Amino acid sequence: MAANIAANMAQSHLGEVPVVASNQDKERTSASDMLACCWMGKSKLEMKRVARPEITDVEDVLLRITASTVCGSDLHLFHGEIMQLKADDILGHECAGIVERVGSSVTAVKPGDRVVAAFNVACGKCQFCLKQQFTACDCTNNSSVMEKLYGHRTGGVMGYSHFVGGFSGTQAEYCRVLYGNTNLLKIPSGLSDEKALYLSDIIPTSYHAVWDAGVKEGEIVGVWGLGPIGLCVVQWLRNVFKASRIIVVDNVPQRLQLAKERWGAEVVNFDEHTDVAAKVNELVPSGLDRSIDCAGFRYAKSLVHRIERAVGLETDTSEIINEMVRSTKKFGTIALIADYAAYTNHLLIGGIMEKGIRLIGCGQAPIQRHWNECLRHVMEDRFNPTVILTHRFRLEDTVEVYKLFDLKQSGIIKVFLETRFSAPTAPGTPALVSAKDME
């Protein structure tokens, strides 16, 4: 039970590492309240009235949220798979909104501006931020548990447990954004919230995956997992990076069909082809130039890995990485943008070494680095995030949305959560529906 033992050892060293930006809003004392989605335990969420956040630092910005969403990585929290979650933590790490108030040192935005908030919390001043490695920020994560487990701490993340700083999230009516000069992007006039919202995470995260994998025009690229990140990766590969062929692996027919019809991908349904690597090598005998993992640790296929995860012998399955090792050409590249948490068994490490595979951990994407480039592609219609937007719900329905999203029901790929501050639905995007009626 090495995985559990290591995790328990890490958590036994609880406490906070001194950092510049410890979570100053963990004790919310505002007299005004708001609606928020709160984690209350494994697979248990509640919509609660909680105190609004306040400006507590000269670089803070208070946002009135006009759009948020539920991300695939939020499901890890829903299932209690991320360490250091605490009851009443406000979830959500993506949002667009209107600036309500700013701290005295904020110069990049002003009250009334429409903005997108970065999912990560970066100080903008440390050695990593100065190199545009914003998610490696030294100053925004006070988790001694992460430091014990990984050897170093990454930067903070909004709404994603105390393992990454314990900052309150965005599935709410208001949120506090730290370091407003670094972590906010102004939304250009004429760009709808439906298109702008996903600049908060999945647009630049998927761009970063392709960029960090080193994809070059004319290459053959495999994509494992067609959730929102995977489908965005396929769109980048086709429209901007100009891959010659794209091979996609998933088992959701609607998502496979979208990738095939919209971007010309060749599909491998792992329910039909249980030996995925054999099928990929049949399609591409010389092997893929690059393979990008957009699926992650949750999707154990074999009985062995399901049992090992269930009893705590591992946290993460190695099956997808092993499929990519077998499918990628000699001296090719494998890039991991999907979430992995801790330990895995049965990794085909010999194949990585003997084939000369470049295995890249893309990290939590430093999205501020890519914001301007991604925004330009969105504005010039080379990348359209609303292609994968399937549903619009009210914030009040967030708990039910998690359940629908977890079960991949009703054709859900990506959702838009509106608040009482949201603008009317943009033309050509999904109309408002009730999640409660869809359960």
C-alpha positions in Angstrom: 0.0 0.0 0.0 2.9 2.3 -0.9 0.7 5.0 -2.4 -1.5 5.4 0.7 1.5 5.2 3.0 3.3 8.0 1.1 0.2 10.1 1.1 -0.4 9.5 4.8 3.2 10.4 5.6 2.8 13.6 3.6 -0.4 14.5 5.3 1.1 13.8 8.7 3.3 16.8 8.1 0.4 19.2 7.9 0.9 22.8 8.5 1.6 25.8 6.4 4.8 26.9 4.7 5.3 30.6 5.1 4.6 32.3 1.7 4.0 35.8 0.6 0.3 35.2 -0.2 -1.2 32.8 2.3 -4.9 32.3 1.9 -6.2 35.4 3.4 -9.9 34.7 2.7 -10.2 31.4 4.5 -12.0 33.2 7.3 -14.7 35.2 5.4 -16.1 37.9 7.6 -18.1 40.1 5.2 -21.6 41.1 6.4 -22.9 40.5 2.8 -23.5 37.0 1.5 -23.5 35.2 -1.8 -24.4 31.8 -3.3 -21.5 29.3 -3.7 -20.9 25.6 -4.5 -19.2 24.1 -1.5 -17.4 20.7 -1.0 -18.9 18.9 2.0 -17.3 15.5 1.6 -16.6 12.8 -1.0 -19.3 13.0 -3.7 -21.2 15.5 -1.6 -21.6 19.1 -2.6 -24.0 21.8 -1.4 -25.2 25.2 -2.7 -24.8 27.5 0.3 -25.1 31.1 1.3 -21.6 32.2 2.5 -19.9 35.5 3.2 -18.7 37.4 0.2 -14.9 37.8 -0.2 -13.3 41.1 0.6 -10.3 43.1 -0.6 -7.5 42.1 1.8 -4.4 43.2 -0.1 -3.3 46.1 -2.2 -3.2 43.9 -5.3 -6.5 42.1 -4.8 -9.5 42.5 -7.2 -13.1 41.6 -6.3 -15.1 40.2 -9.2 -18.8 40.0 -9.8 -18.9 36.7 -11.6 -20.9 36.6 -14.9 -19.8 33.1 -16.1 -18.2 30.0 -14.6 -18.1 26.3 -15.4 -17.4 22.8 -14.3 -14.1 21.3 -15.5 -13.2 17.7 -15.9 -10.5 18.2 -13.2 -13.2 19.4 -10.8 -14.4 15.8 -10.8 -11.2 14.8 -9.0 -12.4 17.0 -6.1 -16.0 15.8 -6.3 -14.7 12.2 -5.8 -12.3 13.3 -3.0 -9.2 12.2 -5.0 -7.2 15.4 -4.2 -5.6 15.7 -0.8 -6.3 18.5 1.7 -9.9 19.2 0.9 -11.9 20.7 3.7 -15.6 21.0 4.3 -17.1 24.3 3.0 -14.3 24.8 0.5 -15.7 26.8 -2.5 -15.1 25.0 -5.7 -14.4 26.2 -9.3 -11.3 27.6 -11.0 -12.6 29.2 -14.1 -14.6 32.4 -14.4 -15.3 35.6 -16.3 -16.7 38.7 -14.5 -16.9 42.4 -14.0 -14.5 44.2 -11.7 -16.3 45.4 -8.6 -13.4 46.8 -6.6 -9.6 46.9 -6.7 -6.8 47.2 -4.3 -4.8 50.4 -4.3 -1.9 48.9 -6.2 -3.9 47.5 -9.1 -3.3 49.3 -12.3 -4.1 46.7 -15.0 -7.9 46.8 -14.5 -10.5 49.1 -13.0 -14.1 48.8 -11.7 -16.5 48.1 -14.5 -13.9 46.2 -16.7 -15.0 42.8 -18.1 -12.2 40.3 -17.4 -11.2 36.7 -17.3 -9.4 35.3 -14.3 -6.6 32.8 -14.5 -7.3 29.5 -12.8 -3.8 29.7 -11.2 -2.6 32.2 -8.6 0.7 33.8 -9.6 2.6 36.6 -7.8 4.2 37.9 -11.0 7.4 38.7 -9.2 9.2 35.5 -8.2 11.9 33.7 -10.2 9.4 31.5 -11.9 6.9 34.1 -12.8 9.6 36.3 -14.3 10.4 33.3 -16.6 6.7 33.1 -17.4 6.4 29.8 -15.5 3.5 31.2 -13.6 2.1 27.9 -12.3 5.5 27.2 -10.6 5.1 30.4 -8.5 7.1 30.3 -5.3 4.8 32.6 -3.4 1.2 31.4 -3.6 1.0 27.9 -2.2 1.5 27.2 1.5 1.0 23.4 1.5 3.6 21.6 3.4 2.0 18.4 2.2 2.8 19.1 -1.4 6.4 20.0 -0.5 6.8 16.7 1.4 5.3 14.6 -1.4 6.8 16.3 -4.5 9.9 17.9 -3.0 8.7 21.4 -4.0 5.5 23.3 -4.1 3.8 24.5 -7.3 1.8 27.7 -7.4 -1.7 28.1 -6.0 -4.9 27.3 -7.8 -8.3 28.8 -7.2 -11.0 26.5 -5.8 -8.8 23.4 -5.8 -8.1 22.3 -2.2 -5.4 23.3 0.3 -2.9 21.1 -1.6 -2.6 24.1 -3.9 -3.1 26.9 -1.5 -6.7 26.7 -0.3 -8.0 29.6 -2.3 -11.8 30.0 -2.6 -13.2 29.2 -6.0 -15.3 30.6 -8.8 -18.5 28.6 -8.7 -20.1 31.5 -6.8 -21.5 35.0 -7.4 -18.3 36.8 -6.3 -14.6 35.9 -6.1 -11.4 37.5 -4.9 -8.5 37.4 -7.4 -5.0 37.9 -5.9 -2.3 39.8 -7.8 -4.8 41.4 -10.2 -2.1 42.9 -12.3 -0.9 39.4 -13.2 -3.9 37.1 -13.1 -6.6 39.0 -15.0 -7.1 39.5 -18.8 -9.4 42.2 -20.1 -12.1 40.9 -22.4 -12.2 42.9 -25.7 -15.4 44.7 -26.6 -17.6 42.4 -28.8 -16.2 39.1 -27.4 -19.0 37.3 -25.6 -18.6 35.7 -22.2 -19.3 32.4 -23.9 -16.1 32.7 -25.9 -14.1 34.6 -23.3 -14.8 32.3 -20.3 -12.6 29.4 -21.4 -9.5 31.7 -21.7 -9.6 31.1 -17.9 -8.2 27.6 -18.4 -9.0 25.1 -21.2 -8.1 27.3 -24.2 -4.5 28.2 -23.1 -4.1 24.9 -21.3 -4.8 22.9 -24.5 -2.6 25.3 -26.4 0.2 24.8 -23.9 -0.1 21.0 -24.3 0.5 21.2 -28.0 3.2 23.9 -27.7 5.0 22.1 -24.9 4.9 18.8 -26.8 6.8 20.6 -29.6 4.4 19.7 -32.4 5.6 20.8 -35.8 3.6 21.3 -39.0 3.0 18.1 -40.9 3.5 15.7 -38.0 1.2 12.8 -37.0 -0.1 13.3 -33.4 -2.2 11.1 -31.1 -4.6 12.5 -28.6 -5.8 10.3 -25.7 -9.0 11.5 -24.1 -11.7 13.7 -25.7 -12.9 15.8 -22.8 -12.9 19.5 -23.2 -9.1 19.7 -23.1 -8.6 16.9 -25.6 -11.1 18.3 -28.1 -9.5 21.7 -27.8 -6.1 20.1 -28.4 -7.5 18.5 -31.6 -8.8 21.9 -32.8 -5.4 23.5 -32.1 -3.6 20.7 -34.0 -5.9 21.1 -37.0 -6.4 24.8 -37.3 -3.1 26.3 -36.0 -0.3 23.8 -35.6 -1.3 22.1 -38.9 -0.7 18.4 -38.0 -1.0 16.2 -41.1 -2.9 13.5 -39.3 -4.6 13.3 -35.9 -5.4 10.0 -34.2 -7.8 10.3 -31.2 -8.6 7.7 -28.5 -11.8 7.7 -26.5 -15.0 5.7 -26.1 -17.7 8.4 -26.1 -19.3 8.2 -29.6 -20.5 11.8 -29.7 -17.0 13.1 -28.9 -15.3 10.8 -31.4 -17.8 11.9 -34.1 -17.2 15.6 -33.3 -13.4 15.2 -33.7 -13.8 13.2 -36.9 -16.4 15.5 -38.6 -15.1 18.9 -37.4 -11.4 18.4 -37.6 -10.8 15.3 -39.7 -9.4 13.1 -36.9 -9.1 9.4 -37.3 -10.8 7.7 -34.3 -10.0 4.7 -32.1 -12.9 3.7 -29.8 -11.2 1.7 -27.0 -14.5 -0.2 -26.3 -14.1 -1.6 -29.8 -10.3 -1.9 -30.0 -9.2 -3.1 -26.6 -5.5 -3.2 -27.7 -5.3 0.5 -28.5 -1.6 0.5 -29.3 -2.1 -2.3 -31.9 -4.8 -0.3 -33.6 -2.8 2.9 -33.6 0.2 1.0 -35.0 -2.0 -0.4 -37.7 -3.0 3.1 -38.7 0.5 4.5 -38.3 3.1 1.7 -38.7 6.1 3.9 -38.1 4.5 5.3 -34.9 3.2 8.7 -33.8 5.5 11.7 -33.8 3.9 13.0 -30.7 1.3 11.6 -28.2 -0.7 13.9 -25.8 -2.4 12.5 -22.8 -5.6 14.4 -22.0 -7.3 11.6 -20.1 -5.4 11.2 -16.8 -5.2 9.0 -13.8 -8.9 8.2 -13.1 -9.6 6.0 -16.1 -8.3 2.5 -15.1 -9.3 -0.1 -17.7 -7.9 -3.4 -16.4 -9.1 -5.3 -13.3 -5.6 -5.1 -11.9 -5.4 -1.3 -11.9 -9.0 -1.0 -10.7 -8.2 -3.2 -7.7 -4.9 -1.5 -7.0 -6.5 1.9 -7.0 -9.4 0.7 -4.9 -7.2 -0.6 -2.1 -4.6 2.2 -2.2 -1.7 0.3 -3.9 -1.5 3.1 -6.4 -3.2 6.4 -7.0 -2.8 6.7 -10.8 -3.1 4.1 -13.5 -0.2 3.8 -16.0 -2.3 2.2 -18.8 -2.7 5.2 -21.0 1.0 6.1 -20.7 1.9 2.6 -21.6 -0.4 2.7 -24.7 1.4 5.9 -25.8 4.8 4.3 -25.3 3.8 1.5 -27.6 2.2 3.8 -30.1 4.9 6.6 -30.3 7.8 6.3 -32.8 11.3 5.9 -31.6 12.7 9.2 -30.2 9.2 10.6 -30.4 7.5 12.6 -27.6 4.8 12.0 -25.1 3.3 15.0 -23.3 1.1 14.7 -20.2 -1.4 17.6 -19.8 -4.0 15.4 -17.9 -4.0 15.4 -14.2 -1.8 12.8 -12.3 -1.7 12.9 -8.6 1.0 10.7 -7.1 2.1 7.1 -7.7 1.6 4.4 -10.4 2.5 0.8 -10.9 3.5 -1.3 -14.0 4.9 1.7 -15.9 6.6 0.6 -19.1 9.8 2.4 -18.2 11.9 0.1 -20.4 10.0 1.2 -23.4 10.6 4.8 -22.5 14.3 4.3 -22.2 14.9 1.9 -25.0 12.8 3.8 -27.6 14.3 7.1 -26.6 10.9 8.5 -25.7 10.8 12.1 -24.5 8.3 12.1 -21.7 7.2 15.6 -20.8 5.1 16.6 -17.8 3.5 19.8 -19.1 2.6 20.9 -15.6 -0.4 23.0 -14.7 -0.4 25.2 -17.8 1.1 28.7 -17.2 -1.8 30.2 -19.0 -0.8 33.9 -18.6 2.2 33.1 -20.9 -0.2 32.1 -23.7 -3.1 34.5 -23.2 -2.3 37.1 -25.9 -1.6 34.4 -28.5 -4.8 32.4 -27.6 -6.9 35.6 -27.5 -5.7 36.5 -31.0 -6.6 33.2 -32.4 -10.1 33.4 -30.8 -10.6 36.9 -32.1 -9.5 35.9 -35.6 -11.8 32.8 -35.7 -9.0 30.3 -35.9 -10.1 28.8 -32.6 -13.8 28.7 -31.6 -14.3 27.5 -28.0 -18.1 27.4 -28.4 -17.8 24.3 -30.6 -17.6 22.2 -27.5 -20.1 24.3 -25.4 -23.1 22.0 -25.1 -25.2 23.3 -22.2 -26.1 26.5 -20.2 -27.3 26.2 -16.6 -27.9 28.5 -13.7 -25.3 28.6 -10.9 -28.1 27.2 -8.6 -27.9 23.9 -10.6 -24.2 23.4 -10.0 -24.5 20.3 -7.8 -26.7 18.6 -10.4 -24.4 19.6 -13.2 -21.5 17.8 -11.4 -23.5 14.6 -11.4 -24.4 14.9 -15.1 -20.9 15.8 -16.0 -19.5 12.9 -14.0 -21.7 10.4 -15.8 -21.2 12.0 -19.2 -25.0 12.2 -19.5 -27.1 14.2 -22.0 -24.2 14.8 -24.4 -22.4 17.1 -21.9 -19.0 18.2 -23.0 -18.6 21.8 -21.6 -21.1 23.9 -19.7 -21.7 27.6 -19.0 -22.9 28.5 -15.6 -24.7 31.8 -15.5 -25.3 34.0 -12.4 -27.7 36.7 -11.7 -25.1 39.1 -13.2 -24.8 37.4 -16.6 -25.6 39.0 -19.9 -28.3 37.4 -22.2 -27.3 34.3 -24.0 -25.1 35.0 -27.0 -26.5 34.1 -30.4 -25.6 30.6 -31.6 -24.8 29.2 -28.1 -27.0 26.8 -26.0 -30.1 28.2 -24.4 -30.6 28.0 -20.7 -31.9 24.6 -19.4 -32.6 23.1 -16.0 -30.2 20.5 -14.8 -32.7 19.2 -12.3 -35.0 18.3 -15.3 -32.2 16.3 -16.9 -31.3 14.0 -14.0 
